[in-house]
Amino acid sequence: MSTRALQEILNADQAFGALQSRVQSLTALQQAWQAALPASLRPYARVVGVEGCRLVVETESSAVAAKLRQLAPSLSRAIAQVQPELSALRLQVVPSTNRPTARVRPAQPLSPETLRHFEALAETLAPGPLKTAVEHLLEARKR
């Protein structure tokens, strides 16, 4: 079957035509979105759909979502140039499960001299959170 014959079949199918139109619309929105974003945020936010008059954008980070909320007025204006009926922005934070987990390095041993310095420090500190932290450090390193 030739590419042309396949395209004719796909064009004749109304469901495919609607899907193709939606994909083209979302592609145009994603391009406008990327163009409106500061370069530093582009890798972290993507258009995932439209709900009524809202553009739905997904990000992996609540920090990026907070920055996008600050930029929402200018971003909304840029999107309205592509699709005027879109007047709002909905942000979804979806943490990535593909990111490698942080590696925790084992605690490095402290020399006996360093431990003595921490013990001397603990004796000079007034009761409080710092003294408690130093004491916990000493307890953990003596085990």
C-alpha positions in Angstrom: 0.0 0.0 0.0 1.4 3.4 -0.9 1.8 6.3 1.5 -0.7 8.3 -0.5 -3.4 5.5 -0.4 -2.8 5.2 3.4 -3.2 9.0 3.8 -6.4 8.9 1.8 -7.8 6.2 4.0 -6.8 8.1 7.2 -8.3 11.4 5.8 -11.6 9.6 5.1 -11.9 8.4 8.7 -13.6 11.2 10.8 -12.2 9.9 14.1 -8.7 10.1 12.8 -9.3 13.5 11.3 -10.4 14.8 14.7 -7.4 13.2 16.4 -5.1 14.7 13.8 -6.6 18.1 14.2 -6.2 17.8 18.0 -2.6 16.8 17.7 -1.8 19.7 15.4 -3.5 22.1 17.8 -1.5 20.8 20.8 1.7 20.9 18.8 1.0 24.6 18.0 0.3 25.3 21.6 3.4 23.5 22.8 5.5 25.5 20.3 3.9 28.8 21.5 4.4 27.7 25.1 8.1 26.9 24.5 8.6 30.2 22.7 7.0 32.2 25.6 9.0 30.4 28.4 12.3 31.6 29.6 15.0 29.3 28.2 15.8 28.0 31.7 12.3 26.7 32.3 11.7 25.1 28.8 12.9 21.6 29.7 10.7 21.4 32.8 7.2 22.3 31.6 5.1 20.8 28.8 1.6 21.2 27.4 -0.5 18.1 28.1 -4.0 19.2 27.1 -6.8 21.7 27.1 -9.7 21.7 29.5 -12.4 24.1 28.5 -10.7 27.5 28.4 -7.7 26.4 30.3 -4.3 25.2 29.0 -3.1 22.3 31.1 0.7 22.3 31.7 2.7 19.6 33.5 5.9 20.0 35.4 8.0 17.8 37.6 8.7 20.4 40.3 6.6 22.6 42.6 9.4 25.2 42.4 9.0 25.4 38.6 5.2 25.5 39.0 5.6 28.5 41.4 7.7 30.3 38.9 5.2 29.6 36.1 2.4 31.0 38.3 4.4 34.2 38.6 4.8 34.3 34.8 1.2 33.2 34.1 -0.1 36.6 32.8 2.5 36.9 30.1 2.3 33.2 29.3 -1.5 33.4 29.0 -1.1 36.3 26.6 1.3 34.4 24.4 -1.0 31.3 24.3 -4.1 33.5 23.5 -2.3 34.6 20.3 -2.4 31.0 19.1 -5.9 30.1 20.6 -7.8 33.1 21.8 -10.4 31.0 23.6 -7.7 29.9 26.1 -7.8 32.4 29.0 -6.4 30.4 31.9 -3.6 28.2 32.9 -3.7 25.0 35.0 -0.5 23.6 36.3 0.0 20.0 37.4 3.0 18.9 39.3 3.8 15.3 38.5 7.1 14.1 40.0 9.2 12.1 37.7 9.8 8.4 38.5 12.6 8.2 35.9 15.0 10.3 37.8 17.8 8.4 39.6 17.4 8.4 43.3 19.9 10.4 45.3 22.9 8.4 46.5 23.6 8.7 50.2 27.3 8.6 51.0 28.2 6.7 54.1 29.5 8.9 56.9 33.2 9.4 56.9 35.0 8.4 60.1 36.3 11.2 62.3 39.7 11.0 63.7 40.1 10.7 67.5 41.5 14.3 67.6 38.4 15.6 65.7 36.1 13.8 68.1 38.0 15.4 71.1 37.4 18.9 69.5 33.7 18.1 69.2 33.6 16.9 72.8 35.2 20.2 73.9 32.8 22.2 71.8 29.8 20.3 73.3 31.0 21.2 76.8 31.2 24.9 76.0 27.8 25.2 74.4 24.7 26.3 76.2 21.8 23.9 76.3 19.9 24.1 73.0 19.5 22.7 69.5 23.2 23.2 68.6 24.5 21.4 71.7 22.0 18.6 71.1 23.1 18.2 67.5 26.8 18.1 68.4 26.0 15.5 71.1 24.0 13.3 68.6 26.9 13.6 66.2 29.3 12.4 68.8 27.1 9.5 69.8 26.6 8.4 66.2 30.4 8.5 65.5 31.4 6.6 68.7 29.2 3.6 67.8 
